[in-house]
Amino acid sequence: MRVIGIDPGLATVGYGIVEKNGDKYRELDYGYIGTPAGSELPRRLLDIYHSIKLLIEKFTPDELAMEKLFFCKNSKTALQVGEARGAIMIAAAEKKIDIFEYTPLQVKQAATGYGRADKKQVQQAVCLLLRLSEVPRPDDAADALAIALCHLQSSRWQRLIEDKSSN
């Protein structure tokens, strides 16, 4: 199974593509989509939409996992992140890719086994699980890889539960 993990934002959208084969995880690509602060909002959202669409076309993920907008001190930032999430969701929906959302707590729990882990602990876990020699940069890319890993681990348990229920 191949998943694209997304850490949404307006200025920076982190992405990470992870493939699971058996019990092994493999990072296929990661990085970020940056939008210029001086650009108008519709242009920035369009850039995010087109960039996500290109990533989907290039890597053909089975599913998309994204961080859920859980809490934000600044309401303007929350609205902008929500709008960026909308552009991302439209790109995925257009390509008929299922979208899954996870809270930061769920991502930390899946990566480290501890829901209150700090950013450095999550990054170290991502490196360990994906056998990377260095922490992915920027932080948004590392977070996106953690989100993809969270989904792959969560979906595994969900499938086991569904299999047990159908027996």
Contacts in CASP RR format, 6 or more apart in sequence:
PFRMAT RR
TARGET T0000
AUTHOR 0000-0000-0000
METHOD contacts of the structure
MODEL  1
MRVIGIDPGLATVGYGIVEKNGDKYRELDYGYIGTPAGSELPRRLLDIYH
SIKLLIEKFTPDELAMEKLFFCKNSKTALQVGEARGAIMIAAAEKKIDIF
EYTPLQVKQAATGYGRADKKQVQQAVCLLLRLSEVPRPDDAADALAIALC
HLQSSRWQRLIEDKSSN
1 19 0 8 1.000
1 20 0 8 1.000
1 62 0 8 1.000
1 63 0 8 1.000
1 152 0 8 1.000
1 155 0 8 1.000
2 17 0 8 1.000
2 18 0 8 1.000
2 19 0 8 1.000
2 20 0 8 1.000
2 28 0 8 1.000
2 59 0 8 1.000
2 60 0 8 1.000
2 61 0 8 1.000
2 62 0 8 1.000
3 17 0 8 1.000
3 18 0 8 1.000
3 19 0 8 1.000
3 20 0 8 1.000
3 61 0 8 1.000
3 62 0 8 1.000
3 63 0 8 1.000
3 64 0 8 1.000
3 65 0 8 1.000
3 148 0 8 1.000
3 151 0 8 1.000
3 152 0 8 1.000
4 15 0 8 1.000
4 16 0 8 1.000
4 17 0 8 1.000
4 55 0 8 1.000
4 56 0 8 1.000
4 59 0 8 1.000
4 61 0 8 1.000
4 63 0 8 1.000
4 64 0 8 1.000
4 65 0 8 1.000
4 148 0 8 1.000
5 15 0 8 1.000
5 16 0 8 1.000
5 17 0 8 1.000
5 18 0 8 1.000
5 64 0 8 1.000
5 65 0 8 1.000
5 66 0 8 1.000
5 144 0 8 1.000
5 145 0 8 1.000
5 147 0 8 1.000
5 148 0 8 1.000
5 151 0 8 1.000
6 13 0 8 1.000
6 14 0 8 1.000
6 15 0 8 1.000
6 16 0 8 1.000
6 52 0 8 1.000
6 64 0 8 1.000
6 65 0 8 1.000
6 66 0 8 1.000
6 67 0 8 1.000
6 88 0 8 1.000
6 144 0 8 1.000
6 147 0 8 1.000
7 13 0 8 1.000
7 14 0 8 1.000
7 15 0 8 1.000
7 66 0 8 1.000
7 67 0 8 1.000
7 140 0 8 1.000
7 141 0 8 1.000
7 143 0 8 1.000
7 144 0 8 1.000
7 147 0 8 1.000
8 14 0 8 1.000
8 66 0 8 1.000
8 67 0 8 1.000
8 69 0 8 1.000
8 81 0 8 1.000
8 82 0 8 1.000
8 84 0 8 1.000
8 85 0 8 1.000
8 88 0 8 1.000
9 80 0 8 1.000
9 81 0 8 1.000
9 84 0 8 1.000
9 85 0 8 1.000
9 140 0 8 1.000
10 35 0 8 1.000
10 41 0 8 1.000
10 44 0 8 1.000
10 45 0 8 1.000
10 48 0 8 1.000
10 80 0 8 1.000
10 81 0 8 1.000
10 83 0 8 1.000
10 84 0 8 1.000
11 34 0 8 1.000
11 35 0 8 1.000
11 37 0 8 1.000
12 32 0 8 1.000
12 33 0 8 1.000
12 34 0 8 1.000
12 35 0 8 1.000
12 138 0 8 1.000
12 140 0 8 1.000
13 32 0 8 1.000
13 33 0 8 1.000
13 34 0 8 1.000
13 48 0 8 1.000
13 51 0 8 1.000
13 52 0 8 1.000
13 84 0 8 1.000
13 88 0 8 1.000
13 140 0 8 1.000
14 30 0 8 1.000
14 31 0 8 1.000
14 32 0 8 1.000
14 33 0 8 1.000
14 138 0 8 1.000
14 140 0 8 1.000
14 141 0 8 1.000
14 143 0 8 1.000
14 144 0 8 1.000
15 29 0 8 1.000
15 30 0 8 1.000
15 31 0 8 1.000
15 32 0 8 1.000
15 33 0 8 1.000
15 52 0 8 1.000
15 55 0 8 1.000
15 141 0 8 1.000
15 144 0 8 1.000
16 27 0 8 1.000
16 28 0 8 1.000
16 29 0 8 1.000
16 30 0 8 1.000
16 31 0 8 1.000
16 141 0 8 1.000
16 144 0 8 1.000
16 145 0 8 1.000
16 147 0 8 1.000
16 148 0 8 1.000
17 27 0 8 1.000
17 28 0 8 1.000
17 29 0 8 1.000
17 30 0 8 1.000
17 55 0 8 1.000
17 59 0 8 1.000
17 61 0 8 1.000
17 148 0 8 1.000
18 25 0 8 1.000
18 26 0 8 1.000
18 27 0 8 1.000
18 28 0 8 1.000
18 130 0 8 1.000
18 145 0 8 1.000
18 148 0 8 1.000
18 149 0 8 1.000
18 152 0 8 1.000
19 25 0 8 1.000
19 26 0 8 1.000
19 28 0 8 1.000
20 26 0 8 1.000
20 152 0 8 1.000
25 129 0 8 1.000
25 130 0 8 1.000
25 149 0 8 1.000
25 152 0 8 1.000
26 130 0 8 1.000
27 130 0 8 1.000
27 132 0 8 1.000
27 145 0 8 1.000
28 59 0 8 1.000
29 55 0 8 1.000
29 59 0 8 1.000
30 136 0 8 1.000
30 141 0 8 1.000
30 142 0 8 1.000
30 144 0 8 1.000
30 145 0 8 1.000
31 136 0 8 1.000
31 138 0 8 1.000
31 140 0 8 1.000
31 141 0 8 1.000
31 144 0 8 1.000
32 138 0 8 1.000
32 140 0 8 1.000
32 141 0 8 1.000
33 47 0 8 1.000
33 48 0 8 1.000
33 51 0 8 1.000
33 52 0 8 1.000
34 47 0 8 1.000
35 43 0 8 1.000
35 44 0 8 1.000
35 47 0 8 1.000
35 48 0 8 1.000
36 44 0 8 1.000
39 47 0 8 1.000
41 80 0 8 1.000
41 83 0 8 1.000
44 84 0 8 1.000
45 83 0 8 1.000
45 84 0 8 1.000
45 86 0 8 1.000
45 87 0 8 1.000
46 87 0 8 1.000
48 84 0 8 1.000
48 87 0 8 1.000
48 88 0 8 1.000
49 87 0 8 1.000
49 88 0 8 1.000
49 90 0 8 1.000
49 91 0 8 1.000
50 91 0 8 1.000
52 87 0 8 1.000
52 88 0 8 1.000
52 91 0 8 1.000
52 92 0 8 1.000
53 91 0 8 1.000
53 94 0 8 1.000
53 95 0 8 1.000
56 64 0 8 1.000
56 91 0 8 1.000
56 92 0 8 1.000
56 95 0 8 1.000
56 97 0 8 1.000
57 95 0 8 1.000
61 97 0 8 1.000
62 97 0 8 1.000
62 98 0 8 1.000
63 97 0 8 1.000
63 98 0 8 1.000
63 99 0 8 1.000
63 100 0 8 1.000
63 151 0 8 1.000
63 155 0 8 1.000
64 88 0 8 1.000
64 92 0 8 1.000
64 97 0 8 1.000
64 98 0 8 1.000
64 99 0 8 1.000
64 100 0 8 1.000
65 99 0 8 1.000
65 100 0 8 1.000
65 101 0 8 1.000
65 102 0 8 1.000
65 147 0 8 1.000
65 148 0 8 1.000
65 150 0 8 1.000
65 151 0 8 1.000
66 85 0 8 1.000
66 88 0 8 1.000
66 89 0 8 1.000
66 99 0 8 1.000
66 100 0 8 1.000
66 101 0 8 1.000
66 102 0 8 1.000
66 147 0 8 1.000
67 101 0 8 1.000
67 102 0 8 1.000
67 103 0 8 1.000
67 104 0 8 1.000
67 107 0 8 1.000
67 143 0 8 1.000
67 147 0 8 1.000
68 101 0 8 1.000
68 102 0 8 1.000
68 103 0 8 1.000
69 78 0 8 1.000
69 81 0 8 1.000
69 82 0 8 1.000
69 85 0 8 1.000
70 103 0 8 1.000
70 104 0 8 1.000
70 105 0 8 1.000
72 78 0 8 1.000
72 81 0 8 1.000
89 99 0 8 1.000
92 98 0 8 1.000
92 99 0 8 1.000
93 99 0 8 1.000
100 151 0 8 1.000
100 154 0 8 1.000
100 155 0 8 1.000
102 110 0 8 1.000
102 147 0 8 1.000
102 150 0 8 1.000
102 151 0 8 1.000
102 154 0 8 1.000
105 115 0 8 1.000
105 116 0 8 1.000
106 150 0 8 1.000
106 154 0 8 1.000
107 122 0 8 1.000
107 143 0 8 1.000
107 146 0 8 1.000
107 147 0 8 1.000
107 150 0 8 1.000
108 114 0 8 1.000
108 115 0 8 1.000
108 116 0 8 1.000
108 117 0 8 1.000
108 121 0 8 1.000
108 122 0 8 1.000
108 146 0 8 1.000
109 115 0 8 1.000
109 150 0 8 1.000
110 146 0 8 1.000
110 149 0 8 1.000
110 150 0 8 1.000
110 153 0 8 1.000
110 154 0 8 1.000
111 117 0 8 1.000
111 122 0 8 1.000
111 125 0 8 1.000
111 126 0 8 1.000
111 129 0 8 1.000
111 146 0 8 1.000
111 149 0 8 1.000
111 150 0 8 1.000
112 121 0 8 1.000
112 122 0 8 1.000
112 125 0 8 1.000
114 121 0 8 1.000
117 125 0 8 1.000
119 139 0 8 1.000
122 142 0 8 1.000
122 143 0 8 1.000
122 146 0 8 1.000
123 135 0 8 1.000
123 136 0 8 1.000
123 139 0 8 1.000
123 142 0 8 1.000
123 146 0 8 1.000
124 135 0 8 1.000
125 146 0 8 1.000
126 132 0 8 1.000
126 135 0 8 1.000
126 136 0 8 1.000
126 142 0 8 1.000
126 145 0 8 1.000
126 146 0 8 1.000
126 149 0 8 1.000
127 133 0 8 1.000
127 134 0 8 1.000
127 135 0 8 1.000
129 149 0 8 1.000
130 145 0 8 1.000
130 149 0 8 1.000
135 142 0 8 1.000
136 142 0 8 1.000
136 145 0 8 1.000
END
